[in-house]
């Protein structure tokens, strides 16, 4: 079980990560909206470069959306007092592991076992 101080540290970490991802999402939205404004006078190399950048930003945005969902889930587990319980074996995950990877749902042993199995 996490101490109140550890719980607060973890909450602050998750909220900071969430705020960073939300700011990034706003930036991606601004980039998307500005993208089509200045097309006159561009050559095919400019268009290709911009298209590659746009594609990369969209992939990153998708990953960030996925991570945002995991952060929301971790915050809910934190509120329920379940964040430090492994979803497979119910052992404690440990504060240091949670600080390293706050969205994890597995203890280090179960994660290592999954990786060995190739899951």
Secondary structure, 3 states (H helix, E strand, C coil): CCCHHHHHHHHHHHHHHHHHHHHHHHHHHHHHHHCCCCCCCCCHHHHHHHHHHHHHHHHHHHHHHHHHHHHHHHHHHHHCCCCCECCCCCCECCHHHHHHCCCCCCCHHHHHHHHHHCC
